[in-house]
Amino acid sequence: MASSAPAASERTPLLAPQAARASADSSSEAVSPGGSTTAEPAPADAEAEHEAFERAKEALPLSILVPSILSLFTVLFLAALDGTLTVTLVSSISSSFSAAELLPWLGLSYMLSTCVFSPIYGKLSDVVGRKPAILTALVLFMLGTGLCSTATSMAYLIAARAVAGMGGGGLLTCTSIILTDLLPLRKRGLFQGLTQIIFSIGSALGGPVGGFLTEALGWRAAFGVQVPLLGLSTLAIVIFLRLPPHPSSSGPTSTAGFSSRAMTLLGRMDLLGSLFLVTSLLSLLFGLSLLSASRLPFSHPAVYSCLLAFPLLAAAFVYVESIVKEPVLPLRLLRQRTTVCASLFYLLSSAAITGLFFHLPLYFEAVLLQSPRQAGLHFIPLSVFTSLGSVGAGLYMKWSGRYWWLLLACNVATVTSTAYLATWNERTSDIGTWLGITPCGGGAGAYTIMLVAVISSLGRADQAAANGLIYLMRGLGQVVGLSLLGALFQELLATQLNARITGPHARETIERLRHDTTYILRLGDKLQKEATASYAFAFRGMMLAVTVLSVLCILLGMGVREHSLGGEKKADEEGAPAGPAAAASQEERA
């Protein structure tokens, strides 16, 4: 540690010239009790390399930048469209195959596959390049979607959705990585907000498009019509996507044959580490999915076998990553404070949001006795404010170069909303139900901020792996939210129904109420009141758990360090107070 390095304080300019984003294992850091840090200077060549790459981004002409970003937006749009489009096909698919008991696995197979393969694409993009990686994801997504249109059984369809998920995970991860390579750090948050808008539009259109195609041509056509659109998107990526050259990037100068180069690339892919990563995640996610999709108890052999296998396979993964030269997920990322806090934030926040979104319609339909259409309308302001929150966070970071206090404000807004939702009952006012969930949309800016925080704290060598880790934790959080919060809701609901509904045929009534919310409308006034009260109690209990997770997200956000985002405006020169974490404005190498 250089003894002459000055300790940073809260008055250290945030937008001072940046040190290089060298790898975490190439520098060290001392953290004082007050939170300030000092770090050894990064090597001069690494600093020059970083600055040269940032200059290359700034100099990228609009004639290259605009087509590149638009081609990426088409990918995001189609991925979002597919997600909600598939949901509208469930009823028709169930009728075709008479396999309603397997329907939960139709969505879960895609979700599990997406989650498991997201981190693999980070390494793949480093080894073969950004464009080949996203093209690989597009081909797999297109192949899986095409197979769905030819499915002859429910098992076939579930497997086809898993193949599509192998590509879907790469679409999101690679798009995030490529945008980071295309855009200067100060503009990255703004464009992340724009991607949220594109994704929201695709998600909003998926339902109506899926319903129209199903009624007009059948559910197979709803999958089939996506294939030529994905083909056009693939062609757009091939033609229009161009990336700025990186100083450390050297083209394929080897004169070795194709097979020799292919073996070299395979060697760099860390196949053994990838195998243990995939199998460990599958064991965990499959065990959790059995809780939600098949509603098996923890004591079931299939559940605890999967959950017990996870730590063993995860330990093997960690060992392999510690000895290989080019790990698929560098362990040094887990020693970097901002990356760890952000990863845990995405895990807990995704679990909380998934639990909220999945159970919110149940409240409107089973407690307030609204129709699915009325319940769906409540998501419109939430979607609008989610997009506005993301773009607003990006604009603020572009203008000020700061994000720590904004991150805290977004997380507090989310906790305020979830805590209020935890008080909802049968007598909650209509205006309360409309306004209560709105702050959650504004709090979505935290997702954009966290991504920028991670990017600003790492060197380019770790950017792809970090993006893969982030999307892994988001996917894992979705499964956790769906399974554990779903199990909590069902347990509370069953307890309340058993306590409130007694007498002849009570068991049959309770089972029907747990699986069919529309059955409440056919009950007499007394039983209907007991049923709605039971659902309200279960919803409040689940939302209390969501609030606890959201409070933990506040604490994780407070652990994130604030780094320079570059640009002309010196925030401290404007007299703006620095956040507590801005004491680390040199570089983070925790």
N, C-alpha and C positions, 0 to 999 in steps of 0.2 A: 504494500500500500504506500503510495507516495505521501510522505509526511507533509509536503507543502501544499497538498490539495486543500483548498478552503472549504470549510463546512457551509453547506447551503442553509439559508434561512427562509422565513416566509416572505422576505423582501427580495429574494433571488429572482431576477426577471425570468418569467416563464418562457418568453419568446426569444431568449438569448440564443446565439448560434449553437446548434446542437453538436454534441459529440457523436461519434459514429455509433451506429447500432451494431456493435460487434456481438458475437455469440456470447451467451451467458457464461460459458466455461472459459472464455478468454479474458475475463476481467473479474474484479472482486469488488465488494461493497461493504462498508461498515454503516450500521444503522444506529443512530443515537437514540436515547430514550425519548427524545422529543420528536423523533420521526425524521430528522434530517439525515442526509446521506452524503458520503463522499465516495467517489469512485476513481479508480485509476483511469487515466486517459486511454482512449482506444487507440490502436495503432493508426499512424498517419495515413497509411495506404487504405485502411478500411474507411476512414473518415472521407478521404478523397473519393473513394468508390461510391459511398452513399450519396455524397453531394452531387457527383456526376450523374447518378441515376435520377435524383430529384430534378436536376436541371433538364435531363432528357424528358421527364414527364411534363415539366412546364413548357418545354419547347415543342411538344407534340402538336401538330397543326389540327385544326378542327376538321379538316377533310379526312383525317385518319381517326381522330377521337370520336366524332359523332357516329359514323357508321359502325365502329367497333362497339360502342356502348349500346346502340340500337339493336345490333345483332344479339348482344347478351340479354337485352330486355325481352326479346322474342322468346328466348329460352326460358326465362323466369315466368313469363306470361303463360306459356304452354304447360309448364310444370304446375303452376297454381291452378290453371283451368282443369287439369286432370284430377287434382285432389278433390275438388267439390263436385265435379262431374260424376266421378265414380260413386259418390255417396247417393246420388239420385237414382242410380241403377240397381241399388240393393234389392228393392222389392221385385223388380222384373227378373233379376238373376235368381232370386230365391224361388220364384215360381217356375223358372225353367228347369232347375235341378232338384227341386224339392229337398233342399238341404239347409233349412233355416238355421240349424244348430251350428253350422260352419260359417255363417255370415260374419261374425266378429273377426274371424281370421282373414277375411278378405282385406280389411283395412290394416290389420296388424301385420300381415306378411309384408306389405309395402313399407310400413313404418319401421319394422325391425330391420329389413334389408337396407333401407335408407340410412338408419342410424349406424349400423355396423360398418358399412362401406364408406361412410363420409371421411374418416381419417385416412383411409387408404389412398384416396384421391389427392390428398396433400402431398404424400410421398411420390405418387405417380407423376404429378405435375412438375416436381423437382427433377425427376429422372428423365422423363421423355419430353417435357415441355408443357406449357400451359395449354396451347391449342390442341395438341394430340390428346391431352387428358380430357378436356371437355368434349372433344369429338367422340372419344371412347364412351363417355357417359351418355351422350346423345344416342349413339348406336344401340347401347344396351337398353335405354329407356324406350327407344322406338321398337326394338325387337320384342321387349316384354309387352308393350302395348299392342303390337300386332298379334302376338300369341293370345292375348286376352280375347281378341275378336274371333279366334278360331277355337276357343275352349269347348271341350265336349263333356266336361265334368267339373264339379266344384273344386276338386283337388287340382285339376289342371289349371283352373283359373287362379287359384291361390298361388300356385307355383309361378304362373306367368306374372302375377303382380309382384312376386318377390324378385323376379328378373328385372322388371321395370324399376323396382326400388333400388337395385344395384346401380342403375344409371341415374335415378332421381337424386340419390345422395350426392353423386358427383356433380350434377348440374348446379346445385346450390353452393357446394364447396368451391368448385372451380370458378364460378361466376364471382364469388367474393374475392378469391385470390387474384383473378385477372383485373377486377376493378381496382384492387390495391396496387397492382403493377401499372395501371393506366393513369391513375389520378394522384396528384400531390396530396400529401397527408391532410392539409388544411381543408381540402374539398371532399375528402373521402366520406365524411359523415353526411354531407348534403346528398351525395349520390346514393348512400345507403338508405336515406329517407325516401329518395325517388324509387328505389327498388321496392320499398315497402308499398308504395302506391301502385306500382305495376303489379305486384303480387296480389294486392287487395282487389284490383280490378279483375284480374284473372279468376280469383276465388269467387268474386261476386257473380261473374258471368257463367261459371261452371255449372251451377245448379240449373238455371233456365235453359242453357244449351243442352245439358244432359237430358233434361225432361223433354224438350222438344224432339231431340233425335230419337229418344226411346219411343215416344208416342208415334213418330212418323215412320221410323225405319227399324226400330228394335235396338236392344241394348248392345248387340254386337257392333252395329254401325257406329254407336257412340265411341267405341274404342277404335274401330277401323278408320274413322274419319280423321283421327289424330295423326295417323301414320304419315300421310302426305304433308301435313303441316309441319311435323317434326323433320321430315325430309327437307323442306324448304328452309327451316331454321338451321339445319346442319349445313346446307349450302351457303347460307348467309354467313355462318361462322367461318367457313373455308375461305370465302371471298373477301369479307370485310374486316375480320378481326386481325388487327396488327398491333404488336406490342413494341414499346420502346426498347432499344438494345440496352442490355445491362453490361457494365464494364467487365464483370467477372464471367460473363457468359461467353463461352467459346464454342463455336459450331462444331460439328462432327468432323474433326480434322484427321481422324484415324483412317489409315488406308486398309485396315483389316476388312475381311469379308463380312457379309451380312450376318451370318450365323455367329461369328465371333463378337460382333457388336451387340447382337441380341442377347448373348450369354452375359456380356458385361452389364447390360441394362437390367437383366434379371437378377444378377448378383447384387446390384445396387438397390433392388426393391425390398430387401429384407423379408424374404418369403416366409422364413420361420417365424419371425416376429409378427408378421401379418396374420399368419395362421393362428398363433396363440391369441392375438388381439380379437380376431373374428370369433373364434370358438369361445373365448371367455365372455365376450359380450352376448353372444347367442345364448349361452347357458343362463346368464343373468336375465336377459330380456324374455327368453322363453318361459322361465320360471315365473316372472312377474305377469306375463301374458296369460298363463294358465289361471292365475288368480282372477283376472278380469274377464277374459273371453270365455273360459270354461267354468269359471266360478268354483274352482277347486279350493279346498282349505289349505293352509300352510302345512298341515300334517299329512297331506297326500304325498306318496312316494315320488311322483313325478315332479312335484313342486320343490320339495326339499332336496331332491337329488340334483336338480339344476342349480339351485341356489348354493348348495355346498360345493359343486364343481367350479363355480365362478372364482372363489379366492385361490384355488389351486392353479387353475389355468392363468389367472391374472398374475400370480407369483412367477409362473414360468415365463410369461410375457415380459415382466420387469427384468428378470434375469437375462433373457436374450437381448433386450434393449440395452442392458448395461455392458455387454461385451461386443456387440456388433459395431462395425465402423460407421455405417450409415443407417441408423434406426428409423423405423417408420414413424415413430413418435419419440423424439429426443427427450430423455429424462430430464435434461437441463431445463426444459420448460416448466417442470414441476418444482423447480427451485426458484422460479421467477415469480415474485409476489403478485404482480398485477395479473399475470396469466392464470395463476392458481385462483385468485379471488374471482376473476371473470369467469373461469370455467365452472366454479361452484355456483356462481350467480346464475349462469345460464341453466344449470341443472335444476336448481330450486325454483327459479322464476318460470321456466318452462313447465315444471310440474304443477306449479300453482295456477298458471294461466290455462293449462290443459284441463285441470280439474274444474276451474271456473266455467270455461266455455262448454264443457261436456255436460255439466249439471245445471247450468243456468236455464236452458229450455225446460228442464224438468220442473223447475220452480214455477215458471209461467204456466205450464200446462197442467201440472198436478196440484198446485197450491192455489193459483189464481184462476184455474180452469179456463185458460185461454186456448185458442186454436193454434196449431203449429205456425200458421201464417202470422198471427198476432205476436207469437213468441219470437219469430224471426225478425220482425220489424225492430225489436229492441236492439238488435245487433248493428243496425245502420249507423246510429250516432257513435257507437263504439268503433266501428270500422273507420269512420270519418276522422275521429279524434286520434286513432292509432296512426293514421297516415300523417295527420297534421303534427302530431307529437314527434314522429321520426324526422320529418322534414324540418320542423322548427328547431330540433336539437342540432341538426346538421348546419342550418343557417347560423345559429348562435356560435357554434364552434368555428365556422368559417370566418365570422366577424371578429370574435374575441380571442380565439386561440385557447380558450379555457373549456373545461368540462366537469371539474370535480363538484362544484356546488350545484350545477345543473343536474348531475347524476343523482345527488342527494335529494333534490327537489322532486325529480321524477319518481324516485323510489318512495318518498313520503306520500306522494299523490296516490300511488298504487295501494299503499297500506291504508290510507284514509278511505279509499273506495272499498277495499275488501273487508275492512272492519265494519263499515256501514252495512254491507251486504250480509254480514254475520248476524245482524239484528232483524233481518226481514222475517215477516210472518204473514199470516192470512190477511192481516189488516193494513199492510203497508200500502201507502197511497200510490196512485198511478204515476204521479209526477216523481215520486221518490224512486220508483223502479226505472224510470227513464234517465234521471240525472245521477242515480247512484253508481252506475257502472261507467259513466263518462270519464272520470279521472283515471281509470285503468288505461284508457286509450292514450291520454296524455303521458302517462307513465311509460308507454312503449318506447319513448325516446331513450330510455335507459339501455335498450338493446343496441341502438346505434352508438351510443356513447361508449359502452363497454367494448365494442369492436374497435373503435378508434383508439381507445386506451391501450388495448393489446397491441395493435399495429404500431403505435407510437413508441412502445417500450421494447420492441424487438428489432433485430437485424433482418435483412431480406432473407438470409439463409433459413430463418425459422418462421417466416411469414406463412408459408403454405401449411406447414405442420400445425401451426397455431390455429389457422382457419379450420383445418380438419378437426382439431380438438374441440373447437367451439361448436361446430355443427354436430359432433358426436354427443357433447353434453346436452345440447338442445334436444336432440332426438331421444337421448336417454331420459331426459326430464319429462318428455311427453309420455313415454311408456310408464314411468314411475307415477306421474299424475293420473293417468288413465287407470292403472292397476291399483295402487295403494289408496289413493283418494276415492276411487270407485268402490274399493272393498270397504273403506270406512263408511261411506254413504250407505251402502247396502246393509252393513251391520247395524248402523243406527236406525235405519228404516225398518228392518226386521224386528228389532227390539221394541220399537214404538208400536208397530202394528200388532205384535203379539200381546202387548200390554193393553191396547185400546180395543181390539176387536176380539170378542169371545162369542161362545155359543155355537149352535149347529152350523156346519159348513164354514167355520172360521178359517180353518187351515187352507181350504180351497180358495176362499176369498183373498186371503193374505198373499198366496202365491200369484194369483192373477194380478193383484195390485202391484206387486214388485216387478212384474214383467210387462204390464200394459197399463200405461197411465190413463188411456181413454176409458178404461173400465170404471174409473171414479165417477164418470158422468152418468153411469147406469145404476149407481147406488142410491139408496134412500137418503134423506137429509141427514139422519143421525150418523150412518156409516160414512157418508161422504165427508162430514165434518171431521170425523176421527181420522179418515185417510189423509185429508189435506193437512191436518195438524201433524200427522206423522211425517209426511214429506217435508213440511216446513222445518220440523225439528232436525231431520237428517241433513237438510240443506244448511242450516245454521251451524251444525257441528262440522260439516265438511268445510264451510267457509271460515270457521275458526282456525282450522288446520292451514288453510290457504293464507290466512292473515299471519300466522306464525312463520310460515315460509317466506312471506313478503318482508317481515321484520328482519329475518336473517339476511335477506337480500340487501337491506339497508346497511347492515354491519359489513357485509362483503364489499359493498360499494365504497364504504368509508376506508377500506383497506387498499383501494386502488390509488396508485400514485399518478400525479398529474405531470405530464411531459409536454415539451414544446411541440406545437403543431406547425411551426414555421410561419413564414409570411412577414408582412411589413409592420403590422400593428403591434407595438410593444405594450402588452396589457398593463404591466406594472407602471409604465410611464404615464398611463392614463389615470393612475391612482386607484385602480380597482384592487380590492383586497384579494390576496392569494388564499386559496384553500389550504387547510392543514397539510394536505398531501403534496402541495406544490413545493414543499421543502426539498423534495427529491427531484427538482427540475433539471438536475444535471443528467443523470442516466440511472435507470434501475437495473441492478444486477443481483437481485435478492436470490 
